[in-house]
Amino acid sequence: MTSASQPQREAALTQLFSPEGKPGALEGVKILEICGVNFGCLIAGSLLAELGAEVYTVPDEEAQRITVDDVYVNGVGIPYLVESRGKKKTSWDAAAELLPYVDILLDGLGPGKLAQRGMGYPQLAEKYPSLIYVAISPFGHYPTEKSIEFADAADSDLTGQAYNGYMAMLGNPDLPEPFSYPIRAGIWLAWAFAGAAAALGALASYWERLKAGRGGVVDVATNEVLSVVHPYQIGAAFVLNANRRRSPTIDANLYVTYTTAKAKDRFVAIATVIWPEIEAFFQIIGRPELAEKWKDAMSQVWEKPDVIKPLAQEVFKTVSELPAEELVRRAREKGKPPMAIVKTLEEVAAQEHWRLRRAIVEMECHGKKLLMPGTPYVLSETPGKIGTC
């Protein structure tokens, strides 16, 4: 790609993926979300709204107060501000009047809560058989003992990560228990996956309704979403017939070559998984003789976790002597392994690439110009759209 063709390419991309004058994929679809403080539910509504659905939301004062560093915009916390974009506020009374016209109902209040108001699925299905009812709760709405036992439990991202065993695999394996305490896997990861699962389930049910003419239930459990979308992490323990050794947020079985490491000036991410990539990595850092040492150490690491430590120290020392840009350049020239400089949020926000793709957008919210997350939907004919604050 020559520098002369770059402006033309950027102009073509802008035109191809611009939402201006193009319909939303879900235009005409009406959604009612009643989420309370369940941000997995709110995220589901946001994902569907960005595809063009008309989303009505019943605001929750407690959800609006959740924020970081005591930052509010017009009295609303940052998380709620982001997830309320493009949605139409409605009251409980108005929500009941909307039900005859709603295609999808998102329920984040927990089992039985909407039923107490006469808005549970069995009640609504009798009146509106085409309704798609999406329920998001800690253990699901139907039909296990856990869902009944925890019907009154509040939904939370952190408890969602804790209940499915994912957090137990993360921590510092070099420290003895209980100091090697479990840590969260990212920020709101369980809620994000719950929202994505709910939105995908809603779309699948909507497609089925187009064919069969009837609605149905989508039942999402926040406490299981990480388990079912990370089959390797859960499955490996059963295949090995042993608990997986706690890992410092990376896979312990690929330690040293699948990690972040401090280069001379910056941190780099090193993502080597298969042998050709691992062999290439040691060539890139100028230590090809370490490849066989790595192979030997990894054959023993499950029984002797400390066997990897001398090699790790040697590898990290070598990496620390090389500039990050040089490491990435060598990896790109060789074609493997995947390597990248660990960027700060400020660096990402300054890159025009993300603006062109609308992954980051500048919006005016209540008189303030803010950088906000964009939309994941980069589609040529029905691109995702971010509504106003």
C-alpha positions as CSV (number, residue, x, y, z in Angstrom):
1,M,0.0,0.0,0.0
2,T,1.6,3.2,-1.2
3,S,1.3,6.5,0.7
4,A,-0.5,8.0,-2.4
5,S,-3.3,5.5,-2.2
6,Q,-3.8,5.8,1.5
7,P,-6.2,8.9,1.3
8,Q,-8.2,7.1,-1.4
9,R,-8.5,4.0,0.7
10,E,-9.6,6.0,3.8
11,A,-12.2,7.8,1.8
12,A,-13.5,4.5,0.4
13,L,-13.7,3.0,3.8
14,T,-15.5,6.0,5.2
15,Q,-18.1,5.9,2.4
16,L,-18.5,2.1,2.6
17,F,-19.1,2.0,6.3
18,S,-20.7,5.3,6.9
19,P,-24.2,5.1,8.5
20,E,-25.4,8.3,6.8
21,G,-28.5,7.6,4.7
22,K,-28.4,3.9,5.3
23,P,-31.1,1.9,7.2
24,G,-30.5,0.0,10.4
25,A,-30.7,-3.8,10.1
26,L,-33.4,-3.9,12.9
27,E,-35.4,-0.8,11.8
28,G,-39.0,-1.3,12.8
29,V,-38.2,-3.7,15.7
30,K,-39.4,-2.4,19.0
31,I,-37.7,-3.4,22.2
32,L,-38.6,-2.8,25.9
33,E,-35.8,-3.1,28.4
34,I,-36.4,-3.3,32.2
35,C,-33.0,-3.9,33.6
36,G,-32.7,-2.3,37.0
37,V,-29.0,-2.3,37.8
38,N,-28.2,-5.3,35.6
39,F,-25.8,-3.9,33.1
40,G,-25.6,-7.2,31.2
41,C,-29.3,-6.4,30.3
42,L,-28.5,-2.8,29.4
43,I,-25.6,-3.9,27.2
44,A,-27.9,-6.2,25.3
45,G,-30.3,-3.4,24.7
46,S,-27.4,-1.2,23.5
47,L,-26.2,-3.8,21.0
48,L,-29.7,-4.2,19.5
49,A,-30.2,-0.4,19.4
50,E,-27.0,0.1,17.5
51,L,-28.4,-2.3,14.8
52,G,-31.4,0.1,14.4
53,A,-34.0,-1.3,16.9
54,E,-36.2,1.2,18.7
55,V,-35.4,0.6,22.4
56,Y,-37.5,1.9,25.2
57,T,-35.9,1.8,28.6
58,V,-37.3,2.1,32.2
59,P,-34.6,4.1,34.0
60,D,-33.3,3.0,37.3
61,E,-32.0,5.6,39.8
62,E,-29.6,3.2,41.4
63,A,-28.1,2.2,38.1
64,Q,-27.7,5.9,37.2
65,R,-25.6,6.5,40.3
66,I,-23.0,3.9,39.5
67,T,-19.8,5.6,38.3
68,V,-16.1,5.8,38.7
69,D,-14.1,8.4,40.5
70,D,-17.3,10.2,41.4
71,V,-17.7,11.4,37.8
72,Y,-21.2,12.3,36.7
73,V,-22.6,14.0,33.5
74,N,-25.8,15.8,34.2
75,G,-26.3,13.7,37.3
76,V,-25.8,10.4,35.5
77,G,-22.8,8.0,36.0
78,I,-20.5,7.1,33.1
79,P,-21.6,3.4,32.7
80,Y,-25.3,4.3,32.5
81,L,-24.5,7.3,30.2
82,V,-22.8,5.0,27.7
83,E,-25.5,2.3,27.8
84,S,-28.5,4.8,27.6
85,R,-27.4,6.3,24.3
86,G,-30.0,6.1,21.6
87,K,-32.7,4.7,23.9
88,K,-36.1,6.3,24.7
89,K,-36.9,6.7,28.4
90,T,-40.3,5.4,29.5
91,S,-42.2,4.9,32.8
92,W,-43.6,1.8,34.3
93,D,-47.1,2.8,33.3
94,A,-46.1,3.6,29.8
95,A,-44.1,0.4,29.5
96,A,-47.3,-1.6,30.2
97,E,-49.0,0.3,27.4
98,L,-46.2,-0.5,25.0
99,L,-46.4,-4.2,25.4
100,P,-48.9,-4.9,22.5
101,Y,-46.4,-3.3,20.1
102,V,-43.1,-4.7,21.5
103,D,-41.2,-7.4,19.7
104,I,-38.6,-8.1,22.3
105,L,-38.7,-7.6,26.1
106,L,-35.4,-7.6,28.0
107,D,-35.8,-8.5,31.7
108,G,-32.8,-8.0,34.0
109,L,-34.7,-7.9,37.3
110,G,-34.4,-11.5,38.2
111,P,-36.8,-14.5,38.3
112,G,-40.4,-13.6,39.2
113,K,-39.9,-9.9,39.6
114,L,-41.8,-8.9,36.4
115,A,-44.3,-11.6,37.1
116,Q,-45.3,-9.8,40.3
117,R,-46.3,-6.9,38.1
118,G,-48.3,-9.1,35.7
119,M,-45.5,-9.0,33.1
120,G,-43.9,-12.5,33.5
121,Y,-43.4,-14.6,30.4
122,P,-46.4,-17.0,31.0
123,Q,-48.7,-14.0,31.5
124,L,-47.5,-12.1,28.5
125,A,-47.2,-15.1,26.2
126,E,-50.9,-15.7,26.5
127,K,-51.7,-12.2,25.5
128,Y,-48.8,-11.7,23.0
129,P,-47.8,-15.0,21.5
130,S,-45.3,-13.4,19.2
131,L,-43.3,-11.7,22.0
132,I,-39.7,-12.7,22.5
133,Y,-38.9,-12.6,26.2
134,V,-35.2,-12.3,27.1
135,A,-34.3,-13.0,30.7
136,I,-30.9,-12.2,32.2
137,S,-30.2,-13.3,35.8
138,P,-27.4,-14.9,37.9
139,F,-28.5,-18.5,37.5
140,G,-31.2,-18.2,34.8
141,H,-35.0,-17.9,35.2
142,Y,-35.8,-21.5,34.4
143,P,-36.0,-24.2,35.7
144,T,-33.2,-25.3,38.2
145,E,-33.1,-25.3,42.0
146,K,-30.3,-22.7,41.8
147,S,-32.5,-20.3,39.9
148,I,-35.1,-20.6,42.6
149,E,-32.7,-20.4,45.5
150,F,-31.0,-17.3,44.1
151,A,-34.2,-15.7,42.7
152,D,-33.7,-12.7,45.0
153,A,-29.9,-12.4,44.5
154,A,-28.6,-9.3,42.8
155,D,-26.8,-9.7,39.5
156,S,-23.2,-8.6,39.4
157,D,-20.3,-8.9,37.0
158,L,-17.8,-9.9,39.8
159,T,-20.1,-12.6,41.3
160,G,-20.8,-13.8,37.7
161,Q,-17.0,-14.3,37.3
162,A,-16.7,-16.0,40.7
163,Y,-19.5,-18.5,40.4
164,N,-18.4,-20.1,37.2
165,G,-14.9,-20.9,38.4
166,Y,-13.1,-18.6,36.0
167,M,-11.6,-16.3,38.6
168,A,-10.2,-19.3,40.5
169,M,-7.8,-19.9,37.6
170,L,-6.4,-16.4,37.7
171,G,-3.9,-15.0,40.3
172,N,-0.2,-15.3,41.0
173,P,0.9,-18.9,40.9
174,D,4.2,-18.1,42.5
175,L,2.6,-17.2,45.8
176,P,1.3,-19.8,48.3
177,E,-2.4,-19.9,49.2
178,P,-4.2,-17.9,50.4
179,F,-1.9,-15.1,49.0
180,S,-2.4,-16.3,45.5
181,Y,-5.9,-14.9,45.6
182,P,-8.2,-15.1,42.6
183,I,-8.6,-12.0,40.5
184,R,-11.3,-10.7,38.1
185,A,-10.9,-11.5,34.4
186,G,-11.2,-8.0,33.0
187,I,-13.7,-5.2,33.7
188,W,-17.4,-6.2,33.4
189,L,-16.4,-9.2,31.3
190,A,-19.3,-11.5,32.6
191,W,-21.8,-8.7,32.0
192,A,-20.4,-8.0,28.6
193,F,-20.7,-11.7,27.6
194,A,-24.2,-11.9,29.1
195,G,-25.3,-8.9,27.1
196,A,-23.8,-10.3,23.9
197,A,-25.4,-13.7,24.6
198,A,-28.8,-12.1,25.2
199,A,-28.6,-10.0,22.1
200,L,-27.6,-13.0,19.9
201,G,-30.3,-15.1,21.5
202,A,-32.8,-12.3,20.8
203,L,-31.7,-12.1,17.1
204,A,-31.9,-15.9,16.7
205,S,-35.4,-16.0,18.2
206,Y,-36.5,-13.1,16.0
207,W,-35.3,-15.0,13.0
208,E,-37.2,-18.1,14.1
209,R,-40.3,-15.9,14.6
210,L,-40.1,-14.7,11.0
211,K,-40.3,-18.3,9.9
212,A,-42.7,-19.8,12.5
213,G,-44.7,-16.8,13.6
214,R,-44.3,-17.4,17.3
215,G,-42.1,-15.9,20.1
216,G,-40.3,-17.6,22.9
217,V,-37.9,-17.4,25.8
218,V,-34.2,-16.6,25.8
219,D,-32.8,-17.5,29.2
220,V,-29.3,-16.1,30.0
221,A,-27.4,-16.9,33.2
222,T,-24.6,-14.4,33.9
223,N,-22.8,-16.9,36.1
224,E,-22.3,-19.4,33.2
225,V,-21.5,-17.2,30.2
226,L,-17.7,-17.3,30.7
227,S,-17.8,-21.0,31.2
228,V,-19.6,-21.8,27.9
229,V,-17.6,-19.3,25.8
230,H,-14.3,-20.5,27.1
231,P,-14.5,-24.2,26.6
232,Y,-10.7,-24.7,26.6
233,Q,-10.3,-23.2,30.1
234,I,-13.1,-25.4,31.6
235,G,-12.4,-28.5,29.5
236,A,-8.7,-28.6,30.1
237,A,-9.1,-29.3,33.8
238,F,-11.3,-32.3,33.0
239,V,-9.0,-33.6,30.3
240,L,-6.1,-33.3,32.6
241,N,-8.1,-34.8,35.5
242,A,-6.8,-32.1,37.8
243,N,-7.4,-28.5,38.8
244,R,-5.6,-26.1,36.6
245,R,-2.7,-24.3,38.2
246,R,-3.6,-20.7,38.9
247,S,-2.2,-18.5,36.2
248,P,-1.2,-14.8,36.3
249,T,-4.0,-13.9,33.8
250,I,-2.2,-15.9,31.1
251,D,-2.2,-19.5,30.2
252,A,0.3,-21.2,32.6
253,N,0.9,-24.0,30.0
254,L,2.3,-21.5,27.6
255,Y,4.2,-19.4,30.2
256,V,7.2,-17.4,28.9
257,T,6.0,-17.4,25.3
258,Y,2.4,-16.4,25.9
259,T,2.5,-13.4,28.1
260,T,3.3,-9.7,28.5
261,A,7.0,-8.8,29.0
262,K,8.9,-5.6,29.6
263,A,11.0,-4.7,26.6
264,K,13.7,-2.0,26.8
265,D,11.1,0.8,26.7
266,R,7.6,-0.6,26.6
267,F,5.6,-3.7,27.5
268,V,4.9,-6.1,24.7
269,A,2.3,-8.8,24.3
270,I,3.8,-12.1,23.0
271,A,1.2,-14.6,21.7
272,T,3.0,-17.8,20.7
273,V,0.8,-21.0,20.8
274,I,2.1,-23.5,18.3
275,W,5.7,-24.8,17.9
276,P,6.6,-22.8,14.7
277,E,5.6,-19.6,16.4
278,I,7.6,-20.5,19.6
279,E,10.6,-21.4,17.5
280,A,10.3,-18.1,15.6
281,F,10.0,-16.1,18.9
282,F,13.4,-17.4,20.2
283,Q,14.9,-16.6,16.8
284,I,13.5,-13.0,17.0
285,I,15.0,-12.4,20.4
286,G,18.3,-13.8,19.2
287,R,18.3,-16.9,21.4
288,P,17.4,-19.8,19.1
289,E,19.2,-22.2,21.5
290,L,16.5,-21.6,24.1
291,A,13.8,-23.3,22.0
292,E,14.8,-26.8,23.0
293,K,15.2,-25.7,26.7
294,W,11.6,-24.4,26.5
295,K,10.4,-27.7,25.0
296,D,12.1,-29.7,27.8
297,A,10.8,-27.4,30.6
298,M,7.3,-27.5,29.3
299,S,7.3,-31.3,29.3
300,Q,7.8,-31.2,33.0
301,V,6.0,-28.0,34.1
302,W,2.7,-29.7,35.0
303,E,4.4,-31.9,37.7
304,K,7.2,-29.3,38.5
305,P,5.9,-25.8,38.0
306,D,9.1,-24.2,39.2
307,V,11.1,-25.8,36.3
308,I,10.2,-22.9,34.1
309,K,11.6,-20.2,36.3
310,P,15.2,-20.2,35.3
311,L,14.2,-20.1,31.6
312,A,11.7,-17.4,32.3
313,Q,14.3,-15.2,33.9
314,E,16.7,-15.7,31.0
315,V,14.0,-14.9,28.4
316,F,12.7,-11.8,30.2
317,K,16.2,-10.5,30.6
318,T,16.8,-10.9,26.9
319,V,13.5,-9.2,26.0
320,S,14.3,-6.3,28.3
321,E,17.4,-5.5,26.3
322,L,15.5,-5.0,23.0
323,P,13.3,-2.0,22.0
324,A,9.6,-2.8,21.8
325,E,9.3,-1.5,18.2
326,E,12.2,-3.6,17.1
327,L,10.6,-6.8,18.5
328,V,7.4,-6.1,16.8
329,R,9.2,-5.2,13.5
330,R,11.1,-8.5,13.6
331,A,7.9,-10.5,14.2
332,R,6.1,-8.8,11.3
333,E,9.0,-9.4,9.0
334,K,9.1,-13.1,9.9
335,G,5.3,-13.3,9.8
336,K,5.1,-14.9,13.3
337,P,4.5,-14.9,16.2
338,P,1.8,-12.3,16.9
339,M,3.3,-9.5,18.9
340,A,2.2,-6.1,19.8
341,I,3.1,-3.1,22.0
342,V,0.7,-2.7,24.9
343,K,-1.0,0.6,24.2
344,T,-2.5,3.0,26.6
345,L,-6.0,4.2,26.2
346,E,-4.7,7.7,25.4
347,E,-2.7,6.3,22.5
348,V,-5.6,4.3,21.2
349,A,-7.9,7.3,21.4
350,A,-5.4,9.4,19.4
351,Q,-5.3,6.9,16.5
352,E,-7.3,7.9,13.4
353,H,-7.8,4.2,12.6
354,W,-10.4,3.8,15.4
355,R,-12.2,7.0,14.4
356,L,-12.6,5.8,10.8
357,R,-14.0,2.6,12.0
358,R,-16.2,4.4,14.6
359,A,-14.9,2.3,17.4
360,I,-14.3,5.6,19.2
361,V,-16.6,8.5,18.6
362,E,-16.8,12.0,19.9
363,M,-20.2,13.0,21.2
364,E,-21.8,16.0,22.8
365,C,-23.6,15.0,25.9
366,H,-25.4,17.6,27.9
367,G,-23.2,20.3,26.7
368,K,-19.9,18.4,27.1
369,K,-17.8,16.9,24.3
370,L,-16.8,13.4,25.3
371,L,-14.9,10.5,23.7
372,M,-17.2,7.4,23.9
373,P,-17.1,3.8,22.8
374,G,-18.5,3.3,19.3
375,T,-20.2,0.3,17.8
376,P,-18.8,-3.1,16.9
377,Y,-21.0,-3.3,13.8
378,V,-18.9,-2.4,10.8
379,L,-21.4,-3.4,8.0
380,S,-21.4,-1.9,4.5
381,E,-25.2,-1.9,4.0
382,T,-26.6,-1.6,7.5
383,P,-23.8,-0.2,9.7
384,G,-24.3,0.2,13.4
385,K,-25.4,3.6,14.6
386,I,-24.8,5.4,17.9
387,G,-27.7,7.3,19.2
388,T,-27.5,10.6,21.0
389,C,-27.0,10.9,24.7
